[in-house]
Amino acid sequence: MEGYCVKCRAKSEMIDATEVTMKNGKKAMKGKCSKCGTGMFKIMPSKKS
């Protein structure tokens, strides 16, 4: 899973990425930056049928 790292200010690969559900019911991915180890969070797009 690729996401944006705020500390590196660039897109990087997420390690230990796990899918979580936010309070509003939307899905998101939570993990750590492969370069600096900072926590990363990416909201997943909602699936429209």
N, C-alpha and C positions, 0 to 999 in steps of 0.2 A: 504494500500500500504506500502510495506516495502522498506527501502532504507538504504544507508550507511551514518552515521553521522560522519563528519570529526572531530568535537569537541569531541564526545564521543569515537571515534575510534571503533565503533561497529555498527552492523545492528540494526535498531530500527524502530518502526512503525511511519509512517508519519501522522500527523494530519492536517486537513484543506487542504487535497491534491486536487489539481485542475490540469486538463490536459491543457497543453499549446502547441503551435506550434512554433518551433524555426524558425529563419530566413531561414534556408536551407530546411524547409518543414517537418522536422522530428517531431514526437510527443515526449513530455516529461511530467513528473509529477513534480509539484512544491508544497512544503508544509513545515511543521515545525516538528522538532524532538519532540517526545512525552516526552522525558526525560529532555532535556535541553532547548528546544525552538529555537535552531539554525535553520536557513533556510536550507532546503534540496532540491536537484535537482536530478532527475533520468531520464536518456534518455531511452525511450522505444524501444524495438526491432522492426525493420521494418518487416512488414508482406510480405512474399514472396508468390506469387501465382503460 
